[in-house]
Amino acid sequence: MAGYSATVPSTRTPDEVFAYLADFRSVADWDPSVSASVHVNDDDPIKVGAIFRVTTKTTLKNIVLEYTTIELDRPRKVVLR
């Protein structure tokens, strides 16, 4: 399984940063290969089972990938598959 880890200075609280990253609609803000991300079960809060449909840009076509939140440990860890 691929992993992503980074450290970025921020004036935000850990809870604010976690909420931003756990809501995978934000992926287009920080991954230049992503053109869009939609929270499929939008009426639900971000929790285990949240599904995101992510559109990535390639040189030939766009590819749509579906991610499901499988683990949340606020404000330390979020795992999507």
Residue, then its C-alpha position, 0 to 999 in steps of 0.5 A: m500500500a502506498g503511503y504519503s507523509a509530509t511535514v508542513p509548518s502551519t498556524r492551524t491547529p492539529d484538529e483543523v489540519f486533520a479535518y482538511l486532509a481527512d476530507f479528501r475533496s482537498v486533494a486537488d489543492w495539494d496534488p497537481s495531478v488531481s483535477a477534481s475530487v467529489h465526496v460521493n456520500d456527501d450528506d454524511p460527515i467524513k468518517v470511516g466509509a466516506i467515499f471520494r471519486v478522484t479525477t486524475k489528469t494524465t497525458l492521454k486521458n483523465i482517470v477516475l479513482e475511487y477512495t474509501t476512508i478505512e481508518l480515522d484516528r483524529p487528529r493523528k491518522v487517516v487511511l484511505r484505500 
